[in-house]
Amino acid sequence: QVQLVESGGGLVQSGGSLRLSCAASGLTFNTHTVGWYRQAPGKQRELVADIRGSGTTNYADSVKGRFTISRDDANNMVHLQLSSLKPEDTAVYYCNTYQISWSGRIDYWGQGTQVTVSS
């Protein structure tokens, strides 16, 4: 079974930093695309950043230059470094990966970790 667990969220002031972590069991991250998403109350879930098995990264325009996604192959984890945080970054952050099965794409999600940025 595939399971994802996020950690590292918390309450920080504007301009502060956090490092979010996603630990996986049941698959190897370095052969899959892994993404970080976030969802604020009343808003759609949005892609923040992702990293392909090759190591290629992608970022939403709103976080470019402030967030960094990385993969730790030795520990089969993916991290999201959040810097220069703003109140609008407040959301629940989720880790995601997917596989292709007989019936199509299967997405896996962690439980989410809350990030709150105060002004």
C-alpha positions as CSV (number, residue, x, y, z in Angstrom):
1,Q,0.0,0.0,0.0
2,V,1.1,3.5,-0.7
3,Q,1.1,6.0,2.1
4,L,2.3,9.6,2.3
5,V,2.8,11.5,5.6
6,E,3.5,15.3,5.7
7,S,5.1,17.1,8.6
8,G,6.7,20.4,9.4
9,G,3.8,22.8,9.4
10,G,3.3,25.5,12.0
11,L,2.7,29.1,12.9
12,V,5.3,31.6,11.8
13,Q,5.5,35.4,11.3
14,S,5.7,37.1,7.9
15,G,9.2,36.8,6.5
16,G,9.8,33.5,8.4
17,S,10.7,30.1,7.1
18,L,9.5,26.5,7.4
19,R,10.6,23.2,6.0
20,L,7.8,20.7,5.1
21,S,8.6,17.0,4.7
22,C,6.8,14.2,2.9
23,A,7.7,10.6,3.7
24,A,6.5,7.8,1.5
25,S,6.0,4.0,1.9
26,G,5.1,1.6,-0.8
27,L,6.9,3.4,-3.6
28,T,10.2,5.1,-4.5
29,F,10.0,8.8,-5.0
30,N,12.9,9.0,-7.4
31,T,10.9,7.2,-10.0
32,H,7.8,9.2,-9.6
33,T,6.6,12.8,-9.9
34,V,5.9,14.3,-6.5
35,G,4.0,17.5,-6.0
36,W,3.2,19.9,-3.1
37,Y,-0.3,21.4,-3.2
38,R,-2.1,23.8,-0.9
39,Q,-5.6,24.7,-0.1
40,A,-6.8,27.7,1.8
41,P,-10.4,27.9,3.2
42,G,-13.0,28.5,0.5
43,K,-10.4,28.2,-2.3
44,Q,-9.5,25.6,-4.8
45,R,-6.5,23.3,-4.2
46,E,-3.6,24.5,-6.2
47,L,-0.2,23.1,-7.2
48,V,2.7,24.8,-5.5
49,A,5.7,22.9,-6.8
50,D,6.6,19.5,-8.2
51,I,9.7,17.4,-8.9
52,R,10.0,14.7,-11.5
53,G,11.9,11.5,-11.2
54,S,14.6,13.1,-13.4
55,G,15.0,15.9,-10.8
56,T,13.3,18.6,-12.9
57,T,11.3,21.1,-10.8
58,N,8.4,23.3,-11.4
59,Y,6.9,26.2,-9.4
60,A,3.8,28.3,-9.3
61,D,4.5,31.9,-10.2
62,S,3.4,33.0,-6.7
63,V,6.2,31.1,-5.0
64,K,9.1,31.3,-7.4
65,G,12.2,32.5,-5.7
66,R,10.8,31.8,-2.2
67,F,10.1,28.1,-2.1
68,T,12.3,25.2,-3.0
69,I,11.3,21.6,-3.6
70,S,14.0,18.9,-3.2
71,R,14.2,15.1,-2.9
72,D,16.3,13.1,-0.4
73,D,16.9,9.8,-2.2
74,A,18.7,8.2,0.8
75,N,15.6,8.6,3.0
76,N,12.9,8.5,0.2
77,M,11.5,11.9,1.2
78,V,10.6,15.1,-0.5
79,H,10.9,18.5,1.1
80,L,9.5,21.9,0.5
81,Q,11.5,24.8,1.9
82,L,9.3,27.8,2.4
83,S,11.1,31.1,2.9
84,S,10.0,34.8,2.9
85,L,6.6,33.6,4.0
86,K,3.6,35.9,3.5
87,P,0.1,35.7,5.1
88,E,-1.3,34.6,1.7
89,D,0.8,31.5,2.0
90,T,-1.5,30.3,4.8
91,A,-3.1,27.0,3.8
92,V,-3.1,23.3,4.4
93,Y,-0.2,21.8,2.4
94,Y,-0.5,18.3,0.9
95,C,2.0,16.0,-0.7
96,N,0.9,14.1,-3.8
97,T,2.1,11.4,-6.1
98,Y,0.5,9.1,-8.7
99,Q,0.7,5.8,-10.5
100,I,-0.8,4.5,-13.7
101,S,-2.8,1.3,-13.1
102,W,-5.0,-0.9,-15.2
103,S,-7.9,1.5,-14.6
104,G,-6.0,4.7,-15.2
105,R,-4.3,7.2,-13.0
106,I,-4.3,6.7,-9.2
107,D,-3.5,9.6,-7.0
108,Y,-2.1,9.4,-3.5
109,W,-2.4,12.1,-0.9
110,G,-1.1,12.7,2.6
111,Q,-3.2,14.0,5.4
112,G,-2.0,17.6,5.1
113,T,0.0,19.9,7.3
114,Q,-1.2,23.4,8.4
115,V,0.9,26.4,7.6
116,T,-0.2,29.7,9.2
117,V,1.6,33.0,8.5
118,S,0.8,35.9,10.7
119,S,1.2,39.5,9.8
